[in-house]
Amino acid sequence: MGVTETESGTSGTAGGGPDARQVGLTFLSGAIAAAMLLPVSWILLRATSVNLDRAMGIVFRARTLEIAFNSLLLMGVVTGLSVLIGVPLAYLTVRTDLPFRRFWTIAVALPLAVPSYLGAFAFIAVFSPRGQLQSLLEPLGVESLPSIYGLHGAILIITLYTYPYVYLTTRAALKTFDTSLVDAARMLNHGRWETFKRVTFPHVRPAVVAGALLVALYAVSDFGTPAFLQAEVFTRQIYLEHRSLGGGDYAAFLSLQLVVLTVFILALESRIRGDETMHGDTARAGTHRISLGRWKWVGMAACAAIVFFAIVLPVGVFLQWLATSQADVPASFQFRLEYVVNSVSVSLAAAVVAGLAALPVAYLATQYDSWLGFLFERATYVGYAVPGIVIGLALVFFGANYGGLLYQSIPILVFAYVVRFIPQSVGSTRTSMLQVDPKLVEASRSLGRSSTSTFREVTLPLIAPGVVAGAALVFLTTMKELPATLLLRPTGFETLVTRIWAAESAGLHGYAAIPALILVLVSGLSMVVILRQEGYTEE
C-alpha cells in the first residue's frame, strides 16, 4: 500500500512495512469510501448511457436553461441577502452596547435550527392569496396580496433560515479582532464607516465568505422550500421528472448539472480558504463597545423583526393549528406515535452506522501517514456535498435495477442517510483521535498490551465523547431530512417529515401541526446545546 506509520501510530513490522492490521484497516476504509461514492457514480453512469444527440438536446433545451438560471439566481440572491443580514447582526451583538445583547446573540442564531421547509409551510398559511393575513385584511377592502409562491418566495424563506451561517462565522471573527486597530484608525481621524471598511471588514472578510459559501450550498441543494413554494429550480424539477413517466434520463441530467454546480461551489470555497487566513488575538479583542445611542432601538427592532418572522410566526402558526385543527381529523391524517418512533428509529440506526463506519476511516487518516487514508477520508465527504434529492434518486435507480429486496427498504434508506451525513461523524471522530496523547498508546504497548487491547482500553474511551457527538449530529440532521426519505422509504413507512409533506400536498396544513412542532422542538434544543457549548450563553 505504500504507507508508513507516524510516531503516534502503533508499531509495524520489523521491516518498517505495513502490518496486517494496517492492511486490513486500509481495505475496510476503502470499502466504506467506495460505498459512499456509489450514489454519485450511479448518476454518472445513468447520464453517460444516453446517446450524445439526446444528451445535448436535454442539456440545451429551453426548459433546462431556465431551471439552471433560476437555480443560480436563487443561490446568488440568497447568498447576498444573507451577507447583508448576517454581518450587521454579528457586528451589533459583538461590538455595540445593544440592549439585551446576550438574548439577541442566541435568538438571532436560532433560525438555523428550523428546517426552512417548515418556515415555508407557515408562510404559505399566513401570506398565501387565501391565507390568514388576507382574511384579516379583507374587511378593510384589501382584495388580494402579492403571492408568496414562486422564486421570490423561496429566496425570502431560504434567506431567513440560512443567514445564521454568515452571522455565526462573522461573529467568531469579530470576537478575535484586535480592537486597538480600530482605536488607532479613529486617532488618525477616520470615521466609523471608514474604519469599518478599511480596518474591520478586511479582518472578517474570510469569515464572511466562508459563511456565504455555506449559504450558497444550502440554497442550491434545498428541496423542501422550493417544492412547497413551487419554485422552478433543480431540486424540485428533479423530483417532478422522477415522478413522471419516462423522465429518468432528464432527471439524471439535471442531477448531474446540480452535482457539477455543487462541486464548483466547493472548489471555490477551498480556493478562498486556501488563500486567506484569519488572524486574531482574543487576548487583545477588548471589551470596549460602541455606543449606539438612539440607534439602539433601531437595532433592537431589526433583531426582533427577524426573530418574529423566523421563529415566532411559524411556531405561532403551528400552535394555532394544534388548537383549532385537531377535531374531526380524517383517519389518514390522525397523528400516531409510530411516526415519532419511525423517525427516531431510522435516525438512530443512521447515527450508529455512521459512527461505526467513521471509526476505521478516521483512525487510518490520523494514525498512519497514508495518502490512501487521506483519500478515503475525503471520499466520505462527497455525499455531504451532493444534495439529498440526488442521492435519493441515485439509490432509487440502483435499487430498482439491481437492489432486489433492498428497493424501498429500511436498510437502503439508512444507507442514504449515512452517505449524506457521515462527514459529521468522521470529522468529530477525527478531531478526537488527533487529541489523544501518543504517549498513552506507547505506554500501553510497552506494558505488553496488544494493539487491539490498546485501542479498546486506551484509545476508545478517550475518543468516545467525540464519536458520540458526531453520531448525535447525524441523528439530528437525519430527523429533518426530507427528499431522501420521500424517495426511498418503504411503502407505508411514515415519519414526521413525510406527514408534513402529506399535509402540505393535500392542502390540509393544520394536520401538520404536531409533527412540525416536534421537529422544531428537537432542532431548537439541539441548537441551544450547541450554542451553550460554544460559550454563547456566557457572554
C-alpha positions as CSV (number, residue, x, y, z in Angstrom):
1,M,0.0,0.0,0.0
2,G,3.0,2.2,0.2
3,V,2.1,3.6,3.6
4,T,4.3,4.2,6.7
5,E,3.3,4.8,10.3
6,T,3.6,8.0,12.1
7,E,5.2,8.3,15.5
8,S,1.8,8.3,17.1
9,G,0.8,5.2,15.3
10,T,1.3,1.7,16.6
11,S,4.3,-0.4,15.8
12,G,4.6,-2.1,12.4
13,T,6.6,-5.0,11.0
14,A,10.3,-5.4,11.6
15,G,10.9,-4.2,8.0
16,G,9.0,-1.0,8.5
17,G,6.2,-2.0,6.1
18,P,2.5,-2.1,6.9
19,D,1.4,-4.8,9.3
20,A,-1.7,-7.0,8.8
21,R,-3.8,-4.7,10.9
22,Q,-2.9,-1.7,8.8
23,V,-3.6,-3.5,5.6
24,G,-7.0,-4.7,6.9
25,L,-7.8,-1.2,8.0
26,T,-6.9,0.2,4.6
27,F,-9.2,-2.3,2.8
28,L,-12.0,-1.6,5.3
29,S,-11.7,2.1,4.9
30,G,-11.5,1.8,1.1
31,A,-14.7,-0.3,1.1
32,I,-16.5,2.3,3.2
33,A,-15.3,5.1,0.9
34,A,-16.4,3.2,-2.2
35,A,-19.9,2.7,-0.7
36,M,-20.1,6.4,0.0
37,L,-19.3,7.2,-3.7
38,L,-21.8,4.7,-5.1
39,P,-24.8,7.1,-5.5
40,V,-22.8,9.7,-7.4
41,S,-21.2,7.1,-9.6
42,W,-24.6,5.8,-10.5
43,I,-25.8,9.2,-11.6
44,L,-22.7,9.5,-13.8
45,L,-23.3,6.0,-15.4
46,R,-27.0,6.8,-15.9
47,A,-26.3,10.1,-17.6
48,T,-23.5,8.7,-19.8
49,S,-25.7,5.9,-21.1
50,V,-27.7,8.4,-23.1
51,N,-26.5,8.9,-26.7
52,L,-24.8,12.2,-27.4
53,D,-27.5,13.8,-29.5
54,R,-30.2,13.2,-27.0
55,A,-27.9,14.4,-24.2
56,M,-27.2,17.7,-26.0
57,G,-30.9,18.1,-26.6
58,I,-31.6,17.7,-22.9
59,V,-28.9,19.9,-21.7
60,F,-29.6,22.8,-24.1
61,R,-33.4,22.7,-24.1
62,A,-35.0,26.0,-23.1
63,R,-36.6,24.4,-20.0
64,T,-33.2,23.2,-18.7
65,L,-31.6,26.6,-19.2
66,E,-34.5,28.3,-17.4
67,I,-34.1,25.9,-14.4
68,A,-30.3,26.5,-14.4
69,F,-30.8,30.3,-14.5
70,N,-33.4,30.1,-11.7
71,S,-31.1,28.0,-9.5
72,L,-28.2,30.3,-10.0
73,L,-30.4,33.3,-9.3
74,L,-31.8,31.7,-6.1
75,M,-28.3,30.8,-4.9
76,G,-26.8,34.3,-5.7
77,V,-29.6,36.4,-4.2
78,V,-30.0,34.3,-1.1
79,T,-26.2,34.5,-0.5
80,G,-26.1,38.3,-1.0
81,L,-29.1,38.9,1.3
82,S,-27.7,36.6,3.9
83,V,-24.5,38.6,4.0
84,L,-26.5,41.9,4.3
85,I,-28.4,40.5,7.3
86,G,-25.7,38.3,8.9
87,V,-22.8,40.8,9.0
88,P,-24.7,43.7,10.7
89,L,-26.3,41.3,13.2
90,A,-22.8,39.9,14.1
91,Y,-21.5,43.5,14.5
92,L,-24.4,44.5,16.7
93,T,-24.1,41.6,19.1
94,V,-20.3,41.8,19.4
95,R,-19.1,45.4,19.0
96,T,-22.0,47.5,20.3
97,D,-24.0,48.1,23.5
98,L,-27.2,46.7,22.1
99,P,-29.7,46.2,25.0
100,F,-30.3,42.6,26.0
101,R,-27.3,41.7,23.9
102,R,-26.9,38.2,25.3
103,F,-30.5,37.3,24.5
104,W,-30.3,38.6,20.9
105,T,-27.0,36.8,20.4
106,I,-28.8,33.5,20.9
107,A,-32.2,34.5,19.5
108,V,-30.9,35.6,16.0
109,A,-28.9,32.3,15.7
110,L,-31.9,30.1,16.4
111,P,-33.5,30.2,12.8
112,L,-30.6,27.9,11.8
113,A,-32.3,25.2,13.9
114,V,-35.6,25.3,12.0
115,P,-35.8,23.4,8.7
116,S,-36.6,26.1,6.0
117,Y,-39.4,24.0,4.6
118,L,-41.3,24.4,7.9
119,G,-40.8,28.2,7.6
120,A,-42.2,27.9,4.0
121,F,-45.1,25.9,5.4
122,A,-46.0,28.6,7.9
123,F,-45.6,31.5,5.4
124,I,-47.9,29.8,3.0
125,A,-50.6,29.6,5.7
126,V,-50.2,33.3,6.5
127,F,-49.2,35.1,3.3
128,S,-50.8,33.0,0.5
129,P,-53.6,34.5,-1.6
130,R,-56.2,32.8,0.7
131,G,-54.0,32.9,3.8
132,Q,-54.7,34.3,7.3
133,L,-53.4,37.8,6.6
134,Q,-55.7,38.1,3.6
135,S,-58.7,37.1,5.7
136,L,-57.8,39.7,8.3
137,L,-57.4,42.5,5.7
138,E,-60.4,41.6,3.6
139,P,-62.9,43.6,5.7
140,L,-60.6,46.6,5.2
141,G,-61.1,46.4,1.4
142,V,-57.9,44.6,0.6
143,E,-58.9,42.1,-2.1
144,S,-55.6,40.4,-2.8
145,L,-52.0,40.2,-1.6
146,P,-48.8,39.6,-3.6
147,S,-48.3,35.8,-3.9
148,I,-45.7,34.1,-1.7
149,Y,-45.4,31.4,-4.3
150,G,-42.5,31.3,-6.8
151,L,-38.8,32.0,-6.9
152,H,-39.1,35.3,-4.9
153,G,-40.9,33.5,-2.0
154,A,-38.2,30.8,-2.0
155,I,-35.5,33.4,-1.9
156,L,-37.2,35.2,1.1
157,I,-37.7,32.0,3.1
158,I,-34.3,30.4,2.5
159,T,-32.6,33.7,3.4
160,L,-34.5,33.9,6.6
161,Y,-33.2,30.5,7.7
162,T,-29.7,30.5,6.3
163,Y,-28.3,33.9,7.2
164,P,-27.1,32.5,10.6
165,Y,-24.3,30.7,8.7
166,V,-22.9,34.2,7.9
167,Y,-23.8,35.6,11.3
168,L,-22.0,32.8,13.3
169,T,-18.8,32.8,11.2
170,T,-18.6,36.6,11.1
171,R,-19.3,36.8,14.8
172,A,-16.5,34.3,15.6
173,A,-14.1,36.5,13.6
174,L,-15.2,39.7,15.3
175,K,-14.6,38.1,18.7
176,T,-10.9,37.6,17.9
177,F,-10.5,41.1,16.4
178,D,-7.8,43.3,18.0
179,T,-9.8,46.4,18.8
180,S,-6.7,48.5,19.3
181,L,-6.5,48.7,15.4
182,V,-9.9,50.4,15.5
183,D,-8.7,52.9,18.1
184,A,-5.6,53.6,16.0
185,A,-7.7,54.3,13.0
186,R,-10.0,56.6,14.9
187,M,-7.0,58.5,16.3
188,L,-6.0,59.1,12.6
189,N,-9.3,60.8,12.1
190,H,-11.1,58.0,10.2
191,G,-14.9,58.0,10.7
192,R,-16.7,54.9,11.9
193,W,-17.7,53.8,8.4
194,E,-14.3,54.4,7.0
195,T,-12.8,52.5,10.0
196,F,-15.1,49.6,9.4
197,K,-14.4,49.5,5.7
198,R,-10.6,49.8,5.9
199,V,-9.8,48.0,9.2
200,T,-12.6,45.8,10.5
201,F,-14.1,44.3,7.3
202,P,-10.7,43.1,5.8
203,H,-10.3,41.1,9.0
204,V,-13.7,39.4,8.9
205,R,-13.9,39.0,5.1
206,P,-12.7,35.4,5.1
207,A,-15.3,34.5,7.7
208,V,-18.0,36.3,5.8
209,V,-17.0,34.4,2.6
210,A,-16.9,31.1,4.4
211,G,-20.4,31.6,5.8
212,A,-21.7,32.9,2.4
213,L,-20.5,29.7,0.7
214,L,-22.3,27.6,3.2
215,V,-25.4,29.6,2.4
216,A,-24.8,29.0,-1.3
217,L,-24.5,25.3,-0.8
218,Y,-27.7,25.1,1.2
219,A,-29.7,27.3,-1.2
220,V,-28.8,25.3,-4.3
221,S,-29.5,21.9,-2.6
222,D,-32.6,22.7,-0.7
223,F,-35.6,20.7,-1.8
224,G,-38.5,21.3,0.6
225,T,-38.8,25.1,0.3
226,P,-38.8,25.3,-3.5
227,A,-41.2,22.3,-3.6
228,F,-43.6,23.9,-1.2
229,L,-43.4,27.3,-2.9
230,Q,-43.4,25.9,-6.5
231,A,-40.1,27.5,-7.4
232,E,-38.7,26.2,-10.7
233,V,-35.2,25.1,-9.6
234,F,-33.1,22.0,-10.0
235,T,-34.2,20.1,-6.9
236,R,-37.9,20.5,-7.4
237,Q,-37.7,19.7,-11.1
238,I,-35.6,16.5,-10.5
239,Y,-38.3,15.3,-8.1
240,L,-41.1,16.0,-10.7
241,E,-39.2,14.4,-13.5
242,H,-38.6,11.3,-11.3
243,R,-42.3,11.1,-10.7
244,S,-43.2,11.5,-14.3
245,L,-43.3,8.6,-16.8
246,G,-40.1,8.4,-18.9
247,G,-38.4,11.3,-17.1
248,G,-35.5,9.2,-15.8
249,D,-32.9,10.5,-18.3
250,Y,-33.9,14.1,-17.8
251,A,-33.8,13.7,-14.0
252,A,-30.3,12.1,-14.2
253,F,-29.0,15.0,-16.4
254,L,-30.5,17.6,-14.1
255,S,-28.9,15.8,-11.1
256,L,-25.6,15.7,-12.9
257,Q,-25.7,19.5,-13.5
258,L,-26.6,20.1,-9.9
259,V,-23.6,18.0,-8.8
260,V,-21.4,20.0,-11.1
261,L,-22.7,23.2,-9.7
262,T,-22.2,22.0,-6.1
263,V,-18.6,20.8,-6.9
264,F,-17.9,24.3,-8.4
265,I,-19.1,25.9,-5.1
266,L,-16.9,23.6,-3.1
267,A,-13.9,24.2,-5.3
268,L,-14.4,28.0,-4.9
269,E,-14.7,27.6,-1.1
270,S,-11.5,25.5,-1.0
271,R,-9.6,28.1,-3.1
272,I,-10.7,31.0,-1.0
273,R,-9.9,29.3,2.3
274,G,-6.5,28.3,1.0
275,D,-5.6,31.8,0.0
276,E,-6.8,33.7,3.1
277,T,-6.2,33.1,6.7
278,M,-7.9,34.9,9.6
279,H,-5.5,36.3,12.2
280,G,-6.9,37.2,15.6
281,D,-5.9,37.6,19.2
282,T,-8.6,37.0,21.8
283,A,-6.4,38.5,24.5
284,R,-6.5,41.8,22.7
285,A,-10.0,41.6,21.5
286,G,-11.0,44.2,24.0
287,T,-14.3,44.8,25.8
288,H,-15.0,48.4,24.7
289,R,-18.2,48.6,22.8
290,I,-19.6,51.3,20.5
291,S,-22.5,53.2,22.0
292,L,-25.5,53.1,19.7
293,G,-27.3,56.0,21.3
294,R,-30.8,56.3,19.9
295,W,-29.9,53.8,17.2
296,K,-30.1,51.1,19.8
297,W,-33.9,51.0,19.4
298,V,-33.4,50.5,15.6
299,G,-31.0,47.7,16.3
300,M,-33.4,46.0,18.7
301,A,-36.3,46.4,16.2
302,A,-34.3,44.8,13.4
303,C,-33.4,41.8,15.7
304,A,-37.0,41.5,16.9
305,A,-38.4,41.6,13.3
306,I,-36.1,38.8,12.2
307,V,-36.8,36.6,15.2
308,F,-40.5,37.2,14.8
309,F,-40.7,36.2,11.2
310,A,-38.2,33.3,11.5
311,I,-39.2,31.8,14.9
312,V,-42.3,33.3,16.5
313,L,-44.5,33.3,13.4
314,P,-44.1,29.7,12.4
315,V,-44.3,28.4,15.9
316,G,-47.4,30.5,16.5
317,V,-49.0,29.2,13.3
318,F,-48.3,25.6,14.3
319,L,-49.7,26.2,17.8
320,Q,-52.8,27.7,16.3
321,W,-53.2,24.7,14.1
322,L,-52.7,22.5,17.1
323,A,-55.5,24.3,18.9
324,T,-58.0,24.5,16.1
325,S,-57.4,21.8,13.5
326,Q,-57.3,18.6,15.6
327,A,-61.1,18.0,15.8
328,D,-62.6,15.6,13.3
329,V,-59.3,14.7,11.8
330,P,-59.6,12.1,9.0
331,A,-58.2,8.7,9.9
332,S,-55.4,9.1,7.2
333,F,-54.2,12.3,8.9
334,Q,-54.5,11.4,12.6
335,F,-51.2,11.7,14.4
336,R,-49.7,8.4,15.6
337,L,-46.9,7.8,17.9
338,E,-45.4,5.4,15.3
339,Y,-44.4,8.5,13.2
340,V,-42.1,9.6,16.0
341,V,-40.9,6.0,16.6
342,N,-40.1,5.6,12.9
343,S,-38.3,8.9,12.7
344,V,-36.3,8.1,15.8
345,S,-35.5,4.5,14.8
346,V,-34.1,5.3,11.3
347,S,-32.2,8.3,12.7
348,L,-30.8,6.2,15.5
349,A,-29.8,3.5,13.0
350,A,-28.1,6.1,10.7
351,A,-26.3,7.6,13.7
352,V,-25.0,4.2,14.9
353,V,-23.9,3.0,11.4
354,A,-22.3,6.4,10.6
355,G,-20.5,6.3,14.0
356,L,-19.1,2.8,13.4
357,A,-18.2,3.5,9.7
358,A,-16.4,6.6,10.7
359,L,-14.1,4.8,13.2
360,P,-11.8,3.0,10.7
361,V,-11.8,5.9,8.3
362,A,-10.8,8.4,10.9
363,Y,-8.3,6.0,12.5
364,L,-6.5,5.3,9.3
365,A,-6.4,9.0,8.4
366,T,-5.0,10.1,11.7
367,Q,-2.8,7.3,12.9
368,Y,-1.0,6.4,9.6
369,D,0.9,8.7,7.2
370,S,-1.0,7.3,4.3
371,W,-2.2,9.0,1.2
372,L,-4.8,6.4,0.9
373,G,-6.1,7.3,4.3
374,F,-6.4,10.9,3.3
375,L,-8.1,9.9,0.0
376,F,-10.6,7.7,1.7
377,E,-11.4,10.3,4.3
378,R,-12.0,12.9,1.6
379,A,-14.2,10.5,-0.3
380,T,-16.6,10.2,2.6
381,Y,-17.3,14.0,2.3
382,V,-18.6,13.7,-1.3
383,G,-22.1,12.6,-0.1
384,Y,-22.4,15.7,2.1
385,A,-21.7,17.9,-0.9
386,V,-24.3,16.2,-3.0
387,P,-27.9,17.3,-2.5
388,G,-30.2,14.8,-0.8
389,I,-32.5,14.7,-3.8
390,V,-29.7,13.5,-6.0
391,I,-28.6,10.8,-3.5
392,G,-32.2,9.6,-3.2
393,L,-32.7,9.5,-6.9
394,A,-29.4,7.6,-7.5
395,L,-30.4,4.9,-4.9
396,V,-33.8,4.6,-6.5
397,F,-32.2,3.9,-9.8
398,F,-29.8,1.4,-8.2
399,G,-32.4,-0.2,-6.0
400,A,-35.0,-0.6,-8.8
401,N,-32.5,-2.2,-11.3
402,Y,-30.1,-4.2,-9.0
403,G,-31.3,-3.9,-5.4
404,G,-33.8,-6.7,-5.4
405,L,-35.4,-6.8,-1.9
406,L,-33.4,-3.8,-0.9
407,Y,-35.5,-1.5,-3.1
408,Q,-37.7,0.7,-0.8
409,S,-36.4,-0.9,2.3
410,I,-35.2,0.4,5.6
411,P,-31.5,-0.6,5.0
412,I,-31.3,1.4,1.8
413,L,-33.0,4.4,3.5
414,V,-30.5,4.2,6.3
415,F,-27.7,3.9,3.8
416,A,-28.8,7.1,2.1
417,Y,-28.7,8.9,5.4
418,V,-25.2,7.6,6.2
419,V,-23.9,8.7,2.8
420,R,-25.4,12.1,3.3
421,F,-24.3,12.8,6.9
422,I,-21.3,10.5,7.6
423,P,-18.8,13.5,7.3
424,Q,-20.3,14.9,10.5
425,S,-19.3,11.7,12.3
426,V,-15.9,11.4,10.5
427,G,-15.0,15.0,11.4
428,S,-15.9,14.7,15.0
429,T,-14.1,11.3,15.4
430,R,-11.0,12.5,13.6
431,T,-10.7,15.6,15.8
432,S,-11.0,13.4,19.0
433,M,-8.3,11.0,17.7
434,L,-5.9,13.8,17.0
435,Q,-6.2,14.9,20.6
436,V,-5.2,11.5,22.0
437,D,-1.7,11.7,23.6
438,P,0.5,9.2,21.7
439,K,2.5,8.6,24.9
440,L,-0.5,6.9,26.4
441,V,-0.7,4.5,23.5
442,E,3.0,3.8,23.6
443,A,2.8,3.2,27.4
444,S,0.1,0.7,26.9
445,R,2.1,-1.2,24.2
446,S,5.2,-1.1,26.4
447,L,3.2,-2.8,29.2
448,G,2.5,-5.7,26.9
449,R,-0.9,-4.8,25.6
450,S,-1.7,-5.8,22.1
451,S,-2.7,-3.2,19.6
452,T,-6.3,-4.3,19.7
453,S,-6.4,-4.2,23.6
454,T,-4.7,-0.8,23.5
455,F,-7.3,0.6,21.1
456,R,-10.2,-0.9,23.2
457,E,-8.9,0.1,26.7
458,V,-7.0,3.3,26.0
459,T,-7.9,5.0,22.7
460,L,-11.6,4.2,22.5
461,P,-12.5,5.6,26.0
462,L,-10.6,8.8,25.1
463,I,-12.3,9.4,21.8
464,A,-15.8,8.2,22.9
465,P,-17.2,11.7,23.5
466,G,-16.2,12.8,20.0
467,V,-17.7,9.6,18.5
468,V,-20.9,10.2,20.4
469,A,-21.1,13.9,19.5
470,G,-20.7,13.1,15.8
471,A,-23.3,10.4,15.9
472,A,-25.7,12.8,17.7
473,L,-25.3,15.3,15.0
474,V,-26.1,12.6,12.4
475,F,-29.2,11.7,14.4
476,L,-30.5,15.3,14.5
477,T,-29.9,16.1,10.8
478,T,-31.4,12.8,9.8
479,M,-34.6,13.6,11.7
480,K,-35.1,16.6,9.4
481,E,-34.0,15.0,6.0
482,L,-36.9,15.3,3.5
483,P,-36.1,14.3,-0.1
484,A,-34.2,11.1,0.6
485,T,-37.0,10.0,2.9
486,L,-39.7,10.7,0.3
487,L,-37.9,8.8,-2.4
488,L,-36.6,5.8,-0.5
489,R,-38.9,5.0,2.4
490,P,-40.8,1.7,2.2
491,T,-44.5,1.9,1.3
492,G,-46.5,2.7,4.4
493,F,-43.5,3.8,6.4
494,E,-44.4,7.2,7.7
495,T,-42.1,9.6,9.6
496,L,-42.6,13.2,10.9
497,V,-41.3,14.8,7.7
498,T,-43.4,12.6,5.4
499,R,-46.5,13.6,7.4
500,I,-45.7,17.2,7.0
501,W,-45.2,16.6,3.2
502,A,-48.5,14.8,3.0
503,A,-50.4,17.5,4.8
504,E,-48.9,20.2,2.5
505,S,-49.6,18.2,-0.6
506,A,-53.3,17.7,0.4
507,G,-53.7,21.4,1.3
508,L,-54.6,20.3,4.9
509,H,-51.9,22.3,6.6
510,G,-53.4,22.1,10.1
511,Y,-52.7,18.4,10.3
512,A,-49.0,19.0,10.1
513,A,-49.0,20.9,13.4
514,I,-47.9,18.1,15.7
515,P,-45.0,16.7,13.6
516,A,-43.9,20.2,12.8
517,L,-43.8,21.3,16.5
518,I,-41.9,18.1,17.4
519,L,-39.3,18.8,14.7
520,V,-38.9,22.4,15.8
521,L,-38.6,21.3,19.5
522,V,-35.9,18.7,18.7
523,S,-34.0,21.1,16.5
524,G,-34.3,24.0,18.9
525,L,-33.0,22.0,21.8
526,S,-30.0,20.8,19.8
527,M,-29.2,24.4,18.7
528,V,-29.3,25.6,22.3
529,V,-27.0,22.9,23.4
530,I,-24.6,23.7,20.6
531,L,-24.6,27.4,21.4
532,R,-24.1,26.7,25.1
533,Q,-21.1,24.5,24.3
534,E,-19.7,27.4,22.1
535,G,-20.0,29.7,25.1
536,Y,-22.6,32.0,23.6
537,T,-24.7,31.9,26.8
538,E,-21.8,33.1,29.0
539,E,-21.2,36.4,27.2
